[in-house]
């Protein structure tokens, strides 16, 4: 997933939503028509949904655990202490 795919909806939410809500109308006379705002919000939702579905199919490389040096014996892991009152 490229960073721009996530940046587009974030940028929309930071800029276009206040414009659509009319926050900038008194100062700058800047406002979106409700139809355009609805289309933009739908587009943002579609982009986020597609990103989520693409992440579902993403295949990350498997990382191997480092191998123990040859001849080294593996120490057993310590067992957990018994809970208080247990027999």
C-alpha positions in Angstrom: 0.0 0.0 0.0 1.4 3.3 -1.0 1.3 6.2 1.5 -0.6 8.3 -1.0 -3.6 5.9 -0.8 -3.9 6.7 2.9 -3.0 10.4 2.5 -5.8 11.1 0.0 -8.7 10.3 2.3 -6.9 11.9 5.3 -6.4 15.1 3.2 -10.0 15.0 2.1 -11.2 14.7 5.7 -8.9 17.5 6.8 -9.8 20.0 4.0 -13.0 19.2 2.2 -15.2 18.3 5.2 -14.9 21.8 6.8 -15.5 23.3 3.4 -18.6 21.2 2.9 -19.8 22.1 6.3 -19.5 25.8 5.5 -16.8 26.6 8.0 -15.0 28.8 5.5 -18.1 30.4 4.0 -18.2 33.5 6.3 -14.5 34.3 5.8 -13.8 33.3 2.2 -17.2 32.6 0.7 -16.0 29.0 0.1 -18.6 26.2 0.2 -19.3 23.0 -1.6 -22.7 22.1 -3.0 -24.3 19.3 -1.0 -24.2 16.9 -4.0 -20.5 17.4 -4.6 -19.8 17.0 -0.8 -21.8 13.7 -0.8 -19.9 12.4 -3.9 -16.6 13.3 -2.3 -17.5 11.6 1.0 -18.6 8.5 -0.9 -15.4 8.4 -2.8 -13.4 8.7 0.4 -15.4 5.7 1.8 -14.7 3.6 -1.3 -11.0 4.4 -1.2 -10.7 3.3 2.5 -12.7 0.2 1.8 -10.6 -0.8 -1.1 -7.4 -0.2 1.0 -8.8 -2.5 3.7 -9.6 -5.2 1.2 -6.1 -4.9 -0.4 -4.5 -5.3 3.0 -6.4 -8.5 3.5 -4.6 -10.0 0.4 -1.2 -8.5 1.2 1.6 -11.2 1.4 4.4 -10.1 3.7 7.7 -11.9 3.6 8.2 -14.5 6.4 11.0 -13.6 8.7 13.2 -16.5 9.9 14.3 -16.8 13.5 18.0 -16.6 13.9 19.6 -20.1 14.0 21.4 -21.2 17.1 25.2 -21.6 16.8 26.3 -25.2 16.0 27.1 -27.3 19.1 25.1 -25.0 21.4 22.6 -26.7 23.5 19.2 -25.1 23.8 18.3 -24.3 27.4 14.8 -25.2 28.5 12.6 -22.3 29.2 11.9 -21.8 32.9 8.4 -22.9 34.0 6.0 -20.4 35.5 5.7 -20.4 39.3 2.6 -22.1 40.7 -0.2 -19.7 41.8 -0.4 -19.0 45.5 -2.6 -21.6 47.3 -2.2 -24.2 44.5 -1.0 -27.7 45.6 
